[in-house]
Amino acid sequence: MEVMHDVLVIGAGCTGMRAAIEAHDRGANVGVISKLHPTRSHSGAAEGGINAALGNTAADSPETHAFDTVKGSDYLGDQDAIEIFANEAPGDIYQLEHWGAVFSRNAEGKLAQRPFGAAGSPRTVFAADITGHVLIQVLYEQLQKRMDEGMTVYEEFFAFRLVIEDGRCTGVICWDIMNGGVELITGKAVILATGGQGRMFRATTNAYACTGDGLAMALRAGLPLKDVEFMQFHPTTMYPSGILITEGCRGEGGYLLNKEGERFMQRYAPNALELASRDVVSRSEQTEIDAGRGVNGSVLLDLRHLGAEKILTRLPGSRELAMTYSNVDPIYEPIPVRPGAHYYMGGVECDNWGRTQIEGLHAAGEVACVSVHGANRLGGNSLMETIVFGRRAGYSAAEYALAVTPGSSDGEAARADADRWVQGLLDNTKGERPWQIRDELGQSMLENFGVFRHPDKMNSQVGIIEKLRERYYAGVVIEDKGRVFNNDLTQAIELGYMLDIAACMLQAGIARKESRGAHSRPHDFPDRDDANFLKHSISHWRDDGPVLSYQEVRMTRWEPMERKY
Ligand SMILES: Cc1cc2nc3c(=O)[nH]c(=O)nc-3n(C[C@H](O)[C@H](O)[C@H](O)COP(=O)(O)OP(=O)(O)OC[C@H]3O[C@@H](n4cnc5c(N)ncnc54)[C@H](O)[C@@H]3O)c2cc1C
């Protein structure tokens, strides 16, 4: 069979682009598929920064970085992966800088580093508060150079089915968004780098494209997802839009106040205060709001004492967002904020090189669960994960692809089957519009599987998801019957992905009878239970539903300790 690429990368955010660069530089012929133009990938929205123990502001070491990450993960992170991550992060930062990333600098001219939540030293490297924007531009420049050397980028191609033949992943079936039509793109190795799924929740910082496509494609191909119940709620998303206000605001010294003007974090985390880990701050805010001490369902992020100069130089993007979307100038008034769905710690189970259980298929970035973040991700660690593990997946995929011969099948049968399936979706005229189901999913997930998880609400959400899935699979109507830029079609497919993942999340969440990291059950299981639940949840899809099992956490040096804030 003639294969189009050695390595095929699905996704062109920071992870996908970093993986593609590495695979190309290792000698592979690389294709990159993205449903968006690469620079519109969600990585570009990242604000606050990227963590590496450079020690430019205060003493730091990869070991301290690793320990903070293990502790922040509530001991669910795999410690061998975390050590690799922390050790390799500084080299990757210098590589990005040499490629042209304009990071902010300190008075000595070194890369500046700001404090972030639950970090033992100020280690977040940043480019003002537009770090993701800077990184994505730099990586895209590198991609463009390699396009001149033969790399192919399939922009606005929507991947919707992995091709698995004889136990190997040999390509992916896509909908060509710009021209219409079902296309097969083949590769000897495939890397999933499709990002997160935050759009499953109504209030989220995630872009409309973050719908868990890669997670669901992997699940449907028979792969396990790991730690699916862990969804991070970020403490400072703006009211009412849900747009993120970076943790950098608290890193620079911002306070959180309730409606009485009290700096309430003094009660919940007297040492770390606003820089406690995100799960702790989100729970504290939600407790204040639920107790009636909020303002319009929010609390207030106060930056006024930082002064205009600091806000204008260190946090200009946040000021602009607050002025545009909340009609508040943070130099003079506090910003209304509340917890919003932000980052998915769960993902496709893979090893430290991104290899999954299907030969030739890798995963990296937010779609993957290596696991660096365990039950709770530290701010600044995700961008770093995209680079460290994107690079490692690119290396491993190239090594594999350059050593194997292509499979025998040409994938045409899989393409033809997918074509009939899409045509069936387009031809269907009976049923509901997908957005009705999507809205109910988003609202109910927020209410029943949010910051706090109550047993009754979780049980009722299982029933809600079952009904939503029944309605969806009974047939949804795509009104746009055209082929060009048919968002109605792609959004309908994305909805199916989110429904499957939500079913897995609920099953694992109900079964995890403890509180750990972002999974908080204050009413029935308020404590962490290491004796029974220091283990990863593993979800498979069998027949028509999720099946749960468990896997040991990989420990190296750090035994679980009690959490103190
Ligand atoms: C508002 C915001 C601010 C953040 N700030 C920070 C920060 O300061 N520091 C930090 O460490 N982390 C931050 N994060 C988290 C971090 O930005 C993300 O976890 C990370 O950028 C994800 O990168 P990714 O490459 O895995 O996915 P993405 O950047 O989401 O890229 C996914 C790619 O996959 C493609 N794709 C998806 N589905 C398909 C499909 N079906 N077919 C084809 N292509 C597909 C998309 O087009 C896109 O190119 C922030 C997150 C948000 C939401």
The ligand as a Gaussian input file, in Angstrom:
#p B3LYP/6-31G(d) Opt

LIG

0 1
 C       -8.159000      30.352000      28.236000
 C       -7.072000      29.393000      28.580000
 C       -5.873000      29.842000      29.095000
 C       -4.857000      28.949000      29.408000
 N       -3.673000      29.418000      29.912000
 C       -2.682000      28.551000      30.188000
 C       -1.432000      29.010000      30.678000
 O       -1.204000      30.205000      30.846000
 N       -0.480000      28.093000      30.950000
 C       -0.671000      26.744000      30.769000
 O        0.241000      25.967000      31.039000
 N       -1.844000      26.284000      30.280000
 C       -2.844000      27.145000      29.980000
 N       -4.033000      26.677000      29.493000
 C       -4.133000      25.268000      29.100000
 C       -3.385000      25.055000      27.785000
 O       -3.465000      26.209000      26.991000
 C       -3.962000      23.886000      26.983000
 O       -4.088000      22.756000      27.799000
 C       -3.034000      23.544000      25.829000
 O       -2.720000      24.686000      25.074000
 C       -3.652000      22.473000      24.946000
 O       -2.840000      22.322000      23.816000
 P       -3.108000      21.165000      22.757000
 O       -2.116000      21.356000      21.694000
 O       -3.123000      19.856000      23.472000
 O       -4.588000      21.434000      22.243000
 P       -5.187000      22.681000      21.399000
 O       -4.332000      23.875000      21.448000
 O       -6.608000      22.799000      21.843000
 O       -5.136000      22.161000      19.929000
 C       -5.990000      21.149000      19.461000
 C       -5.795000      21.019000      17.973000
 O       -6.520000      19.893000      17.525000
 C       -7.288000      20.234000      16.404000
 N       -8.441000      19.343000      16.385000
 C       -9.301000      19.069000      17.381000
 N      -10.227000      18.191000      16.973000
 C       -9.940000      17.905000      15.689000
 C      -10.539000      17.078000      14.705000
 N      -11.642000      16.370000      14.955000
 N       -9.984000      17.036000      13.479000
 C       -8.875000      17.759000      13.184000
 N       -8.289000      18.563000      14.077000
 C       -8.800000      18.633000      15.312000
 C       -7.618000      21.703000      16.574000
 O       -7.893000      22.296000      15.326000
 C       -6.308000      22.206000      17.180000
 O       -5.393000      22.482000      16.145000
 C       -5.060000      27.570000      29.211000
 C       -6.272000      27.108000      28.710000
 C       -7.281000      27.997000      28.424000
 C       -8.582000      27.461000      27.967000

